[in-house]
């Protein structure tokens, strides 16, 4: 083997002025939203450990480093080719591209263009120089997203992940605001590292790749945990049984998707055993909660005796009983988060908020001795609590990212661990009362709740969730078969947020002399509906009076604007009479009508996210 060079390099060193090729036999770009979200959450969490508002940019040099893994390159004819790592480098490039656009022309912007593309002999090319990607990367660079329906898999995935990143960065806007943005860009390119392994030939590069991936060097924390636990079981029969049980559980979890086996173990260990969390100040060291998330195999080795693992029998029971019970429950709730399941619908509702921390929280109160009914009630209680909490945070523009919520999630998880059903409901109810965040606003007066809730880049995904839940609730309560999933599904037939007012301020000049006032009012929550994309394309530009008749064929929330909804519609009329909600047809939709509709939405939301739902789970169990 010829010379091999391995060195830790910053993203700046890896990408600035560089150009990499990908051989034709390389796989397509296939990262999914889950991997992108994990990357953004990890980067944000690490950055926020060090960033302090009001500090000087020079302080970034003292921030902690972050390691993103390795890439393997080969050199051929004076050019570098990516053998392993193109998924990561492509995603980092998309992130840099979005950060470049988000900075705009601000004077303190970090120059990221040279990390995205470079120029040689008057020809510009992107850092990953693949001809089929050039057009789409250029479009994204200049700020346009063309239709890619007939494009290759890689191109379609690039656009999808770009849009995911845009959404995720929007969610992070409270942490990484305009003031923090240049600090984050500096840290990302100067303090985030990759190990660059460069071989002089393709043959050598692939030997390295195969060695790292097929001969033991790529053992995952899960592999190492398995080896550690089984080695502690001296009885051969027990060890064989534990090995079989472990294999069956891991294979079942892997059917859920990539990394689900690892995520299940993290959720189980956090739910059962994490007793400490990193302090929220710069430079604090990782504690149980964080270590289980990054190195649970080492954490368990350090804490085995503390959690009762002393003899071979203890280690056997740890796999045979503990691991089996909690990973089975994880598998149940993960399936319910992907597709609603009878009795576990609240789990799907929480997942719709993209809140990945729910799984250790759902597992925390469960015990081996719980009956199936009690387990389901406990899971529902925690999910209902989270659903209410997240809805309240959404209307108050409070961040729900991993970094913003992990500390609070740990405290809740610790407080509800192993609780009986009645005590669990009491604890969660008190938590809701103590949050200082309701649909009326925040207790410190900084947020105005429903009154100030409007559509913007941050709130867009949450507004879709809220409208889906409210529309489904209205229909179900009126005797119509419906579910939030119907309105949240992506792909063909998907629903989109529609403004009741078309984008024509001149039509409302008598009420809004200023166009800016019109645009702001148009985005208020009460002026929005969920309708099929095809409907929006056909009728969205019409005057309200003209498109109102087309609402009759749509969901009940839209239909309720028309008088036909109040004729021979016993289920809906009974619901209105029973609840007293001020539904009424609206022949015109002016400013006062929008305000009235906003109030109606607020009252409907109070029903959908009523804290009384928690007490209903107390039952007689």
N, C-alpha and C positions, 0 to 999 in steps of 0.2 A: 504494500500500500504506500502511495506517495504521501507527501506532506499533508497533514490535516491541521487546520487552525480553528481553535474554539475560543471565543472571547465574548464577554458580556458587553453588549453595546446598547446605547440608548436608542429610542425610536428615531431621534434626530440623526444619529450616526447610521442607522440602518437605511433610512429612506431619503435623506437630503441629497438631492442631485443624483440619486441612484436609479437604475433601471434593471428590472428583472424579467426574465422570460419564464414561460411555463411550457414544458414539452407537451406535444399533442396527446400523449397517453395519460396525462394527469387527469384526475377526476374533476368534475364540475365544481363550481362554488356552491356549497350546499348547507352552509350554516343556517340554522333555524332561529326564530325569534328568541327562543329560550337561551341559546348560547349568547346572542347579542345582549339580551337583558342581563345575564350573569356578568358579562364583561363590563357593561356600563355601571351596574350596581357595585361591582368590586372596585372599579376605578374611582367612583364617586366616594365610596366609603373610605378608601385609603386617603384620598385627597382631603376629605373633611376632617380627618384626624389631625391634620397639620395646619390647615388654613384658618386664619383669624381675621375677620373683617377689620379694616383700618390699618393693617400692617403694610410694610413696604414690599415691593416686588422682589427685592434682593433677598428677602427671607426665604423664598422658594428654594434657594440653593441649600438651605438647611433642612428642608423637608425630607422625610423618609423615602427610600426607594421602593419600587414595586417590581416584581419579577413576573413576566408574562409567558414564560416557557422558552422553548428553543425553536430555531428554524435551521434547516439543513440546505446548504447551497452547493452547487457544483459550478466549476468554471470551464467554459468551452469556447474556443476561438475569441478569447478576450471578453466574453460576455458571461454574466452570472444567471444561473437558472435555479428556480425554487424546486427542491426535491420534496421537502416537507415544510409546511407552514403557510401555504398560500391562503388557507381559510382565514387565519389570524391576520395576515398582512392585508388581505383585501378588506376585512372589516375595519381594521385600524385606519386604512386609507379613507373609507367612507366616513368614519368618525371625524378624521381631520378635515375632510371636505365640508362636513356640516359645521364644524367649528369655524372654519375659514369663512363661510357664508354668514354665520351668526355674528361674527365680529364686525362685519361690514367695513366701513371706512374709519372706524374710531381711531384716534391718534395713538392710543396705547396698544393697538392690536399686535398680536404675535404673528409674524410672517410665516404662514404655513404652506404657501403655494409651492415652495421648493421641495417640500416633502411629498407633495401630491403628484407633481409632474416636473419634468426637467426639459431643458432645451439643448440640443446638440446640432451644430452646423445649421442653425436656423430652423430645425425641426423639433416641435414639442411632442413629448410622449409622456404617458402616465407611468408611475413607478413600476407597476406591473403591466408590462407592455404586451398585451394580448390584443390582436387585431380586432376580434369580434366584440371586444369590450370597449374599444376606443370611442365609438359614437355615443354609447350610453354614458360613459364616464364624462365625456365632454358636455353632454346635456345636463347632467347632474351638477357639474362644475359651474355652469352658467345659470343654474337655477330652474331648469325645466325638467319635467318628468313625462316623457312621451309614452304613448301606448306601446306596450311590449308583448301584446298577446301572441304574436307570431315569432317572437325572438327565442333564442336558445335558453336552456335551463339556467345557465349561469347568469345571463343578462336579466331574466325575470327575477331570479333570486337577489341579484344586486339591487334592483329597484325595490323589492319588498323589504330587504334589510335596511336600505337607506330610509325608507318611510318609517320602519320600526325605530331606527335610531333617532329620527326627527321627533317622533312621538315620545321616546324615552328621555331625550334631552329636554323636551318641553316639560315633562314631569319633574325633572331635576332642577327646573328654573328657580325654585325657591332656595335651594342650596347653592347652586352655581348660578348666581344672578349676574347682572351686568358688571358689578364691581369685582366679583370673583373670577369672571371668565378669563382674563389674561393670565391670572395666577394658575388656573387649571391648565391652560394651554402650555404655559412654561413648564409646569410639573410633568404633564403628559409626555412632552418631547424630550425633556432633560433628565427626568428621574424615574421613568418607566423603562425597564430593561428587557431585552431578549438575549438569549445565548445564540450567537451566530456561529454555526459549525460549517466551515467551508472546506471542501475536498477538491483536489486538483483535477478529478475526473468523475464522470457519472458513475463508473463502476465503484470507486471508493465511496462516493456519496450514498449509493444504495446499500453497500455493506454496512455503513453506519446506521442507515435507516432501519435495515432489517435487524441489526443487533439490538438497537434501542427498543424496537417494537415486538420482536419475536423471541428474544433470548433473556428475558428477565429484567432488563434495566428499566423497562417501562411499567414495572409493577405499580399498580394503583394503591392508594390507601386502603381500599376495600380488600385487595389481594393480601396486603400485609396484615390487615386486621384478621382476616380468615386464618392465615398462617399462625399468627400469635395465639389466637384462641384455641385452635385445634391442638397446637403443641402443648398446651397446658392440660389437656385431657389424657391422663395416663392409661385409662382403661380402653383397650383396643376396640371392644364392642361399642362403647359409648362414642369413641372418636369416629368410628365408621358411620354410626347413626347420625351424629352431628354433621359429618361431612355431607351425607345424603340430604339432610334437612336443609343445610345451608345452600346446597346446589339447587334444590327445588325452589326455595324462596327467591334466590337471585335470578334464576331463569324466568320465574313468573313476573318478577319486577321488571326485568329487561324487556318483556313484551309490551310494557307501557310506553317505552321510548328510551332514547339515549340518556344515560346517566341516572335513570330512575332508581336503580339499585343503590347507588351511592347516596342519592338524595333521601331515600327511605331510611338508610342507616343514620344519616345526619339528623333527620327529624326524630327518629326513635331515641337516639342518645341525648339530644338536646331536651326532648320532652321529659325524659326520665331522670337525667343525671346532671344537667348543667346547673350549677349553683352560683356562678359568678359571671360577670360581664365586664368588658373593658370600660374604664371610666371615660367620661366624655370630655377629655381634655387632651391637648396636643402631646404626642409622644407616649401615651399610656400603653401598657403592654396588654397583649391579648389574654383573655381569661377563658373559662370553660366554654362559653357560648361561641366565641370566635375560633378557638382551637378545634372544637368539634367540627366547625364548618370548613376548616382547612387541613387539619391533620388529626382526624379522630383516632387513627391507629396509634399515634404517639400519645395522645391524650389518655386513651384507655390504658396503655401500658403504665403511665405515670399514676393513674388513679384506681388501678384494679382493686387493691385492698379496701380503699375507701368506699367502693360501691359493692363490697361483699364478695369479691372474687378472690378466694384463697385456695380452695382445693380443686381437684379435677372435677368433682361433682358440681361445684359452683360454676365452673366454666361450661360444663355440659348443659346445665339448666339455663345458663345465660343464652345459649344458642337455641336449645330445644324449646324453651318456654318463652323467655323474654323477647328474643329476636323474632320468633315466629308470630307471637301475638301482635306485636307492634307493627311489624312490616305488613302483616295481613290487613290491619286497620288502615295503615298508610295506603295500601293498594286500593282499598275500598274508597277512601276519600279522594284519592287522585282520580279514579275512574269517575266519581261523582262530580269532580271539578271540570272534567272534560265534556261530559254529557250528563244532564240532570237525571238523577235516579230517585225513584219514589222514596220519600222519607228523608232524603238527604239533599233536597233542593237548595237549602241555604248554602251548602258548600259550593255549589255552582255559582251562586250569586256573589259570593266573596271572590271566587276566582275571576269573575268578570271584571273586578276592579284591578286585576293583575297583581294581587297581593300574595306573593309566594311564601310569606312567613306564616301563613295560616296552618301549615301542616304540623309543625311541632306543637302549636297551640291546641289543635284539635286532638292530638294524642295525649297531651299532658294530663287531663283529669281521668283518663281511662285506667281501669284496674282489671287484673285477671279474673277477679271474682264477680265482675259486673255481668249482668244478664244482657242478652242481645237488645232488649228494650231499653235498658239503662244506658248502654253504650250509644245507641242511636240518639237518645235524648241528650246525652252529654255532648255528642258531636253537634247536634242541632243547636244546642244552647250556645256553644262557643261560636259557631258560625253565624248565628243570629246576632250575637253581640258584635262580632267583627263587621257584619253587614251594616248594622246601624252606625257603628263608629266610623266606618269608611264613607258612608253616605254623608254623614255630618261633616267630615273633613273635606269632602269634595266640594260641597256648596260654600265652604269657607276658604277655599283655595289653600288648604293645608297639605303639605307634601305627604305622599304615601310611599315613597321610595324605601328601599331596604335601609339606606343610611339614616333616613329620618325616623324610621319605625322600629329598628332592631332593638334599641335599648328598651323602649316601652314594651315591645313584644316579649322580651325576656322577663321583665318584671311581672307581666300578666301570667306568662307561662309558669313561672316559679310559684306564684300565688295560688294557682288553680290546680297544681299538680296533685293528683290522687284524691281530689275532693269528692265527697258524696254529692248526689244530684242536687238536693236542696241547698246545700252550702255553696255549690258551684253557681247556681242561679243567683243566690244572694250576693256572692262576691262579684259576679259580672254586672249585676244591676248597680251595685255601688260604684263600680268602675265607670259605668256610663254616667252616673250622676257626678262623678268627680272629674270628668274629662275637661270641663270648661269649654265645651264645644257642642252647640246644638244647631238646629235649623234657624234659630234666631240670631246666631252669631257666636262670637267667642266672648268669654267672661271678661277679658281685658278690653273689650270694645274695639279691637283692631280689625275684626272681620264682621261683616254685616249679614252673613248667612244668606237666606233665600232672597232678601231684598236686593242684594248686590250681585246675584248669580247671573252671569252672562256667558255666552259662547265665545271662547277664544282658543288659542292653540293649546293651552294647558288643560282647559276644562273640557275640550271636545270629546275625548274618549269617555270621560265620566258622565257627561250629559247624555251620551248615547246609552250608557248603562242605566241611568236614572229613568230616562224616557221608556226604555224597554221594560223595566220593572213596573213602572206605573201603568203603562199601557196593558201589559199582561195582567196585572192585578185587577184593573178595571174590567177587563174582559172576563176573567175567571169569576169575579164576584157577580157578573151579570149573566152567568151561565153559559159563557162561550168557551170552548176548548182553546186554551192559549198557554204560552209559556214565554219567559224572557228569552230563552234560547232561540225561539223563532225570530226574534228581532235582532239578535246579536250575531247570528251566523254570518260568516263571510262567504264570498264567492257569488255564484249566480243567484239572482233573486235577493241579494242583500238589501238591507234597509239602510237609509241614510238620513241624517238630520236635515229637515227642510224648514226654511224660514216661511212663516205664514205670509209675511210681507215679501214681495218680490224685490229685487235689488234695483229699485227705481225711486230714489228720494224725491223726485219731482212730483210723484203721485201723492206725496204727503206734505207738500210745501206749506199747506195751510196750518198744519200742526207743528212742523219742524222747519222754521226759516233757515236754520243752520243744517247743512248736510251732515256735519259731524254728529249732531244730536240724533239725527235719524239713524245713522249707522250704529250708534251706540245702543239706541232703544231697540232696534231691530234684532239685536243679539240677545235680548233678555230671554230668560228661560221660558216665560209664558208665551212667547211668540214662536215656539219651536214645536215640531212634530217629527215622528219617525215614519217615513214613507219609503216604498220601494224606489230604488235608483231609477227605474224606468219611469215611474210617475213623476219624479222630480224633473227628469229630462223632457217630459211631454208637457207638463202643466206648471212647473215651478215659476215661470216668468209671467204668468197671467195675473191680472188683477184678482184680488181676493174674491170679489163678487162673482167672477167668472169661473174660478177654479173650485169654489166652495161646493158646487154640485158634484164635482168629481170625488170629493171626500166621502160621499155616501157609500162608495164601493170599497173604502179602505178600512183600517182598523177603527175600533170604537172611539179612541181618543180623537181622531180626525173627524169621524162621522158625527160626533157629538156637537160639532159646530153647525150642523144642518138640522132643520126642523123635522126632517123625516126620521131622525133618530128617536124622536119623542112620540112616534106613532106606531102602535102595534109592536112594541118592543118591551114586553113585560119584565124580562130579566133586568134590563138596564133601568127601567123606571122604578122597579122595586128597590134596586140598589140605591138610587138617588133618594128615594123616599126614606129608606132605612137610615142612611148616613147623613142626610141633610146637606150633602155636598152641592154647591151652587152651580151645577151644570145648567146651561141654557143654550139654545141656538143663537148664533150671532150673524145677523144679516149683513152687517158691516163689521170691519175689524180695525177700529181706530185706536188711538193711544189709550183711551180709557178702557177699551175692550181688552187690550193686551194686559193692562194692569190688573183687570178683573181675572183674566185667565192665569196670570202669575199667582194671584191669591188662591185660585182653585188648585193649581199644581201644588202649592204649599200644603193645603189641607189634604190632598190626596197622598202626598209624600208622608205626612204625619201618620196616615193609616198604614202605608206600606212598611215604614220603618218605626213602628210603634214599639217602645220598650216593653209594653205589656206582652208582646210575643215571647219574651224571655220567660215570664212567669208561667206561660202555658206549657213550658217544657218541664216544669216541676212535677206535674202529674201526681200520681199516687204511688210512684215507685220509691 
